[in-house]
Amino acid sequence: MASRLDRSPVANWWWTVDRWFLGAFLSLMGLGIVLSFAASTAVAERIGLDSFHFATRQIVFMIPALAAMLGVSFLDARQVRRLALVMLCVMLVMMVVVLYVGVEVKGARRWVSLFGLSIQPSEFLKPAFVIVCAWLFSEHARQPEIPGNLFAIVLLGIVVALLVAQPDLGQTMLVLGTWGVMFFMAGMPWLWIIVIGGLAVAGAFGAYTVFPHVAGRIDRFLTGEGDTFQVDMGRDAVVHGGWFGVGPGEGTVKRVIPDSHADFVFAVAGEEFGIIMCFAIMTIFAFIVLRGLHTALREHDSFTRYAVSGLVVVFGFQSIINMGVNLQLMPAKGMTLPFISYGGSSMIAIAISMGMVLALTRKWPEKRMQTGFTGMSRHAVPAE
């Protein structure tokens, strides 16, 4: 362990990083590897691959994800903003490109192949969008003559339009919900709340009317009629596991769930390790979100407050949607469980996002002040 007298970058990082956050993120990564071995073997064998194909790839994805999270956590607030701005510009371009040359899966174009790797730009767009909007909101709060809120609304419109064009209504819902929370924290007038609420209702009705697959999912959720095989099996897996599970590798319901290694890994955790494990996973996610919001509300710097809140809110919303679908509490939606579900783009993008949380919540020594683009300093907290 580094000494407090050591002034090297690594030692300084160790004594300033939020180790509770770090421990929670590493716990989820560890659970992701364990549950990948439990959930993916049947899927791999069913499609003629080696039994541990997906589990091995999960570990491979975890290495750059961990490196990205730790690397980003060394940045200061200014560097986080610069990284987010570059990511936003690159991903907006890729979001346009994917509409024309993207890989089509189940009628949607969300992935683009680069150098043999399949990348989902919308996953990397989310943390960049949150950081840039947080900066725009904070600049408007500091200098009302700067139209930061207007720019944030325009940016929201661009991102939502690109997501709907794919179409990816799940990510659209995530982005809208997170942006709404940040705008509310930035002092949204009640008139705006009513207007945005009305637009959200109108958008939901429009999606139900325009997109048959959305209408189908909602109808199946409400009536229970139609093809509900996967969500039914997900619920049955949790019920079959009971409180303490049937044991590692002993699950039977998981073998017939098509996406047991990805969108339904939570159900596999319930079957093999029990409802107790499900509660433990939910507790870790709740801890991350609540600690993030608590830390953000104690921040005097508005940018840090909005950014950390936005990052943990989108993290929490995504986990709630995934677990809700697994427990048949929400209409079916392909949404990964952060750090646990199989997927390279999702894993690395979430790692970058949580690396930003680690960077922005670091407790800087009294003499080290972070300055933003405008020269405004973040408050300093004495090192413990």
C-alpha positions in Angstrom: 0.0 0.0 0.0 1.2 3.5 -0.9 2.5 5.7 1.9 0.8 9.0 2.5 4.3 10.6 2.1 4.5 9.2 -1.4 3.7 11.9 -3.9 3.7 9.7 -7.1 0.6 9.9 -9.3 -0.5 6.4 -8.3 -0.1 7.1 -4.6 -2.0 10.3 -4.9 -4.7 8.5 -6.8 -5.0 5.9 -4.1 -5.4 8.4 -1.3 -7.9 10.6 -3.2 -10.1 8.0 -5.0 -13.5 7.0 -3.5 -12.6 3.4 -2.5 -16.2 2.5 -1.7 -17.1 3.2 -5.3 -14.1 1.4 -6.6 -14.9 -1.7 -4.4 -18.5 -1.7 -5.7 -17.5 -1.5 -9.3 -14.9 -4.3 -8.9 -17.5 -6.4 -7.1 -19.9 -6.1 -10.1 -17.0 -7.0 -12.5 -16.2 -10.1 -10.5 -19.9 -11.1 -10.4 -20.0 -10.6 -14.1 -17.2 -13.2 -14.7 -18.8 -15.7 -12.2 -22.3 -15.4 -13.7 -20.8 -15.5 -17.3 -19.6 -19.1 -16.6 -23.0 -20.0 -15.1 -25.1 -18.4 -17.8 -23.3 -18.7 -21.1 -22.3 -22.4 -21.4 -25.8 -23.5 -22.6 -26.0 -20.7 -25.1 -22.5 -21.5 -26.5 -23.3 -25.2 -26.9 -26.6 -24.5 -28.5 -25.0 -22.6 -31.3 -22.1 -25.0 -31.7 -19.3 -23.1 -29.9 -16.9 -24.1 -27.2 -18.7 -24.2 -23.8 -16.7 -21.4 -22.4 -16.6 -19.2 -25.5 -18.6 -16.4 -24.1 -17.1 -16.7 -20.6 -13.6 -16.4 -22.1 -14.6 -13.4 -24.2 -16.2 -11.8 -21.1 -12.8 -12.0 -19.3 -11.1 -10.6 -22.5 -13.5 -7.6 -22.5 -13.0 -7.1 -18.8 -9.3 -6.4 -19.2 -9.6 -3.2 -21.4 -12.7 -2.2 -19.5 -10.8 -2.3 -16.2 -7.9 -0.4 -17.8 -10.3 2.2 -19.2 -12.0 2.7 -15.9 -8.8 3.1 -13.9 -7.2 5.2 -16.6 -10.1 7.7 -16.8 -10.2 7.9 -13.0 -6.8 9.6 -13.0 -8.2 12.6 -14.9 -9.3 15.9 -13.4 -12.5 17.6 -14.1 -11.2 19.6 -17.1 -9.7 16.5 -18.7 -13.0 14.6 -18.2 -14.8 17.4 -20.0 -12.3 17.3 -22.9 -12.5 13.5 -23.2 -16.3 13.7 -23.2 -16.4 16.4 -25.9 -14.1 14.3 -28.1 -16.2 11.2 -27.5 -19.4 13.1 -28.2 -18.2 14.4 -31.6 -16.8 11.0 -32.7 -19.9 9.1 -31.6 -22.3 11.5 -33.2 -20.5 10.9 -36.5 -20.6 7.2 -35.9 -24.3 7.3 -35.1 -24.9 8.8 -38.5 -22.6 6.3 -40.2 -24.3 3.4 -38.5 -27.6 4.3 -40.2 -26.0 3.6 -43.6 -23.4 0.9 -43.1 -24.3 -0.5 -39.7 -25.0 -4.2 -39.1 -28.8 -4.8 -39.1 -30.1 -7.1 -36.4 -33.8 -7.7 -35.9 -34.7 -4.7 -38.0 -32.4 -2.2 -36.2 -29.1 -0.7 -37.2 -27.1 -0.1 -33.9 -23.7 -1.7 -34.5 -20.8 -0.8 -36.8 -17.9 -3.1 -37.6 -14.4 -1.6 -37.2 -11.2 -3.6 -37.6 -13.2 -6.8 -37.0 -14.8 -5.4 -33.8 -18.5 -4.8 -33.4 -19.1 -1.4 -31.8 -22.4 0.1 -30.6 -21.8 3.9 -30.7 -24.9 4.7 -28.6 -23.3 3.0 -25.6 -20.3 5.4 -25.7 -22.5 8.3 -26.5 -24.4 8.2 -23.2 -21.5 9.2 -20.8 -20.2 11.8 -23.2 -23.7 13.3 -23.5 -24.2 13.4 -19.8 -20.9 15.2 -19.2 -21.4 17.8 -21.9 -24.9 18.5 -20.8 -23.7 18.9 -17.2 -21.1 21.4 -18.4 -23.8 23.3 -20.4 -26.2 23.4 -17.4 -23.4 24.5 -15.1 -22.2 27.3 -17.4 -25.8 28.6 -17.7 -26.1 28.6 -13.9 -22.8 30.5 -13.5 -23.5 33.0 -16.3 -27.2 33.2 -17.2 -26.4 35.1 -20.4 -24.7 31.9 -21.8 -27.5 29.9 -23.4 -26.3 26.6 -22.0 -29.8 25.2 -21.4 -30.8 26.0 -25.0 -27.7 24.2 -26.3 -28.5 21.2 -24.0 -32.0 21.0 -25.5 -30.6 21.2 -29.0 -28.1 18.5 -28.2 -30.9 16.3 -26.7 -32.9 16.7 -29.9 -30.0 15.6 -32.1 -29.2 12.6 -29.9 -32.9 11.5 -29.6 -33.4 11.9 -33.4 -30.4 9.6 -34.1 -31.5 7.0 -31.6 -35.0 6.9 -32.9 -33.7 6.6 -36.5 -31.9 3.3 -35.6 -34.4 2.6 -33.9 -33.4 2.2 -30.3 -36.2 3.3 -28.1 -34.7 1.8 -24.9 -31.6 4.0 -25.1 -33.9 6.9 -26.1 -35.8 6.4 -22.9 -32.6 6.3 -20.9 -31.2 9.5 -22.4 -34.5 11.4 -21.9 -34.9 10.2 -18.3 -31.3 11.1 -17.4 -31.5 14.5 -19.1 -34.7 15.3 -17.3 -33.2 14.5 -13.9 -30.2 16.7 -14.7 -32.3 19.6 -16.0 -34.5 19.4 -12.9 -31.4 19.6 -10.7 -30.3 22.6 -12.8 -33.4 24.5 -11.7 -35.9 23.7 -14.4 -39.0 26.0 -14.2 -42.3 24.3 -13.5 -43.5 25.3 -17.0 -40.7 23.3 -18.5 -41.6 20.3 -16.3 -45.2 20.4 -17.6 -44.1 20.8 -21.2 -41.5 18.1 -21.1 -43.8 15.7 -19.3 -46.4 16.3 -22.0 -43.9 15.7 -24.7 -42.8 12.5 -23.0 -46.4 11.2 -22.9 -46.9 12.2 -26.5 -43.6 10.5 -27.5 -44.6 7.3 -25.7 -48.0 7.2 -27.5 -46.3 8.0 -30.8 -43.8 5.1 -30.3 -46.7 2.7 -29.6 -48.5 3.9 -32.7 -45.6 4.0 -35.1 -43.4 1.1 -34.1 -45.2 -2.3 -34.3 -42.5 -4.1 -32.2 -43.0 -1.5 -29.4 -46.8 -2.0 -29.5 -46.3 -5.8 -29.5 -44.1 -5.7 -26.5 -46.4 -3.5 -24.5 -49.5 -5.6 -25.5 -47.8 -8.8 -24.6 -46.8 -7.4 -21.2 -50.3 -6.2 -20.5 -52.3 -9.2 -21.8 -49.8 -12.0 -21.5 -50.7 -13.1 -25.0 -48.3 -13.8 -27.8 -44.6 -14.7 -27.8 -43.6 -14.2 -24.1 -41.3 -17.3 -24.0 -38.1 -15.6 -22.9 -39.6 -13.3 -20.2 -41.7 -16.2 -18.9 -38.6 -18.4 -18.7 -36.7 -15.6 -17.0 -39.3 -15.3 -14.3 -39.5 -19.1 -14.0 -35.8 -19.3 -13.5 -35.9 -17.0 -10.5 -38.9 -18.9 -9.0 -37.1 -22.2 -9.6 -34.1 -21.0 -7.7 -36.0 -20.1 -4.6 -34.2 -18.3 -1.8 -30.8 -20.1 -2.0 -30.7 -21.4 -5.6 -30.2 -24.8 -7.0 -26.4 -24.5 -7.0 -23.7 -23.4 -9.5 -24.1 -25.1 -12.8 -27.3 -26.9 -11.7 -29.8 -24.6 -13.3 -32.2 -26.2 -15.9 -34.5 -23.3 -16.9 -31.5 -21.2 -18.0 -30.7 -23.8 -20.7 -33.7 -22.8 -22.7 -33.4 -19.0 -22.3 -31.9 -17.6 -25.7 -30.2 -14.6 -24.1 -29.3 -16.1 -20.7 -25.7 -14.7 -20.9 -26.8 -11.2 -21.9 -30.1 -9.6 -21.1 -31.3 -12.4 -18.8 -28.1 -13.1 -16.7 -30.0 -11.7 -13.6 -32.5 -14.6 -14.0 -29.7 -17.1 -14.1 -28.2 -15.6 -10.9 -31.6 -16.1 -9.3 -31.9 -19.7 -10.4 -28.4 -20.9 -9.4 -27.6 -18.7 -6.5 -31.1 -17.8 -5.3 -33.1 -14.7 -4.5 -30.5 -13.9 -1.8 -28.0 -13.3 -4.6 -30.5 -11.2 -6.5 -31.0 -9.0 -3.5 -27.2 -8.7 -3.1 -26.8 -7.6 -6.7 -29.6 -5.0 -6.3 -28.0 -3.8 -3.1 -24.7 -3.0 -4.9 -26.5 -1.1 -7.7 -28.6 0.8 -5.1 -25.5 1.6 -3.1 -23.7 3.0 -6.2 -26.7 5.2 -7.2 -27.4 6.5 -3.6 -23.8 7.1 -2.8 -23.4 8.9 -6.1 -26.4 11.2 -5.5 -25.3 11.8 -1.9 -21.8 12.7 -3.0 -23.1 14.9 -5.8 -25.5 16.9 -3.5 -22.5 17.7 -1.2 -20.6 19.2 -4.1 -20.3 23.0 -4.3 -19.3 22.9 -8.0 -22.4 22.7 -10.1 -20.6 20.9 -13.0 -19.5 18.0 -10.7 -22.9 17.9 -9.1 -24.8 17.5 -12.4 -22.2 15.2 -14.0 -22.0 12.7 -11.1 -25.8 12.7 -10.7 -26.3 12.1 -14.4 -23.8 9.3 -14.6 -25.1 7.3 -11.7 -28.8 8.0 -12.7 -28.3 6.5 -16.2 -26.4 3.6 -14.5 -29.3 3.0 -12.2 -32.0 3.4 -14.8 -30.3 0.8 -17.0 -30.0 -1.7 -14.2 -33.6 -1.2 -13.1 -34.9 -1.8 -16.7 -32.8 -5.0 -17.0 -33.9 -6.4 -13.7 -37.5 -5.3 -14.2 -37.7 -7.2 -17.5 -36.1 -10.3 -15.9 -38.7 -10.3 -13.1 -41.5 -9.6 -15.7 -42.2 -6.2 -14.1 -41.6 -4.3 -17.3 -42.2 -4.9 -21.0 -39.4 -6.8 -22.7 -36.5 -4.6 -23.7 -32.9 -5.6 -24.7 -30.9 -3.8 -22.1 -27.7 -5.1 -20.5 -27.1 -5.3 -16.8 -24.1 -3.0 -16.2 -20.7 -4.8 -15.7 -22.5 -8.2 -15.5 -24.2 -8.9 -18.9 -22.1 -10.2 -21.8 -21.1 -7.5 -24.3 -17.9 -5.6 -25.2 -19.3 -2.2 -26.2 -21.5 -2.1 -23.1 -18.8 -3.2 -20.8 -16.1 -0.8 -21.9 -18.6 2.2 -22.2 -19.9 1.6 -18.7 -16.3 1.3 -17.4 -15.5 4.7 -19.0 -18.6 6.2 -17.4 -17.8 4.9 -14.0 -14.1 6.0 -14.4 -15.6 9.5 -14.9 -17.5 9.1 -11.6 -14.3 8.0 -9.8 -12.4 11.0 -11.3 -15.0 13.6 -10.4 -15.5 12.3 -6.9 -11.8 12.2 -5.9 -10.9 14.3 -2.8 -8.1 16.6 -3.9 -5.5 17.9 -1.5 -6.0 21.5 -0.4 -3.3 23.0 -2.6 -4.5 21.2 -5.8 -7.4 23.1 -7.4 -9.1 21.9 -10.6 -10.1 24.7 -13.0 -12.6 24.4 -15.7 -12.7 25.9 -19.3 -13.8 29.2 -17.8 -11.1 29.3 -15.1 -13.7 28.6 -12.3 -12.2 26.4 -9.6 -13.7 23.4 -8.0 -13.7 23.5 -4.3 -10.9 21.6 -2.6 -11.2 19.0 0.1 -8.3 18.2 2.5 -6.9 14.8 1.9 -7.8 12.3 4.6 
